[in-house]
Amino acid sequence: MPDEDVAALEKVLDRLPEEASLEELITNDLEFHRLIASGAGNPVLCSLIDGLSGPTTRARIWRGLTEEGAVRRTRDQHRAIYEAVADRNPELARSWMTVHVAGVEQWLRGTLGGDRPVL
């Protein structure tokens, strides 16, 4: 990721107020994910992120309302991903991204009832 993109990623995180509303968090979350996908240099990933952002908005709201600690966990995981990217540590960034996605998938599976397909 070019230095300018890393700086933009940090600005996205810094723009989110400590006591953010759910709407602010979701907007910030989508922008963060879009910048990460763009920074990966993978246009297919960018397209997937953009295509999934609309249909997953309700799930993001639902999770924020029903799962205790979801907002704080999201903030912490985004910060850890950013720090790994800023430190130029792709393996650590990939690991944090895996934790981030797996946590959401686990919540969805539990919410939807067991082994139902997520998508």
C-alpha positions in Angstrom: 0.0 0.0 0.0 1.5 3.4 -0.9 2.2 5.7 2.0 -0.6 8.0 0.9 -3.2 5.2 1.2 -1.8 4.1 4.6 -2.2 7.7 5.8 -5.8 7.8 4.4 -6.6 4.6 6.2 -5.4 6.1 9.5 -7.5 9.2 8.9 -10.6 7.0 8.4 -10.0 5.4 11.8 -9.2 8.7 13.5 -12.4 10.3 12.1 -14.6 7.9 14.0 -15.8 9.5 17.2 -15.3 7.5 20.4 -19.0 7.4 21.1 -19.9 6.8 17.4 -23.5 6.1 16.4 -24.1 2.8 14.7 -24.6 4.6 11.4 -21.2 6.4 11.8 -19.6 3.1 12.6 -21.1 1.3 9.6 -20.1 4.2 7.2 -16.6 4.1 8.6 -16.5 0.3 8.4 -17.4 0.3 4.8 -14.8 3.0 4.0 -12.1 1.1 5.9 -12.9 -2.1 4.0 -13.0 -0.3 0.7 -9.5 1.2 1.3 -8.1 -2.1 2.4 -9.4 -3.8 -0.8 -8.1 -1.0 -3.0 -4.7 -1.1 -1.3 -4.5 -4.8 -2.1 -4.4 -3.8 -5.8 -7.1 -6.4 -6.6 -9.9 -5.0 -8.7 -12.0 -8.1 -8.2 -11.8 -7.8 -4.5 -12.8 -4.1 -4.7 -15.8 -5.1 -6.8 -16.8 -7.8 -4.3 -16.5 -5.4 -1.4 -18.7 -2.9 -3.2 -21.2 -5.5 -4.2 -21.5 -7.0 -0.7 -21.6 -3.7 1.2 -25.3 -2.9 0.4 -26.7 -6.4 1.2 -24.7 -6.7 4.4 -25.7 -3.3 5.9 -28.7 -4.8 7.8 -26.5 -7.5 9.2 -24.0 -4.9 10.4 -26.7 -3.0 12.1 -28.2 -6.1 13.7 -24.8 -7.2 14.9 -24.1 -3.8 16.4 -27.4 -3.8 18.2 -27.4 -7.4 19.4 -23.8 -8.5 20.1 -22.3 -7.0 23.2 -18.9 -5.5 22.5 -19.2 -5.7 18.7 -18.5 -2.0 18.2 -15.4 -2.0 20.4 -14.1 -5.2 18.9 -14.6 -3.8 15.3 -12.7 -0.7 16.2 -9.8 -2.6 17.9 -9.5 -5.1 15.0 -9.5 -2.3 12.4 -6.8 -0.5 14.4 -4.7 -3.7 14.5 -5.1 -4.2 10.8 -4.1 -0.6 10.1 -1.0 -0.9 12.4 0.1 -4.1 10.7 -0.3 -2.4 7.3 1.5 0.7 8.5 4.3 -1.5 9.8 4.6 -3.2 6.4 3.8 -6.5 8.0 1.5 -8.3 5.5 1.4 -11.6 7.4 0.2 -9.9 10.6 -2.3 -7.8 8.6 -3.6 -10.9 6.9 -3.9 -12.6 10.3 -5.9 -9.7 11.8 -8.1 -9.6 8.7 -8.8 -13.4 9.1 -9.7 -12.8 12.8 -12.0 -9.9 11.8 -13.8 -11.9 9.1 -14.0 -15.1 11.1 -15.6 -13.2 14.0 -18.4 -11.9 11.8 -18.9 -15.3 10.1 -19.1 -17.0 13.6 -21.7 -14.4 14.7 -23.7 -14.9 11.5 -23.7 -18.7 11.8 -24.8 -18.5 15.4 -27.5 -15.9 14.5 -28.8 -17.8 11.5 -28.8 -21.1 13.3 -25.9 -23.4 13.0 -24.6 -24.7 9.7 -26.7 -22.7 7.3 -24.7 -21.2 4.5 -23.7 -17.6 5.3 -24.1 -16.2 1.8 
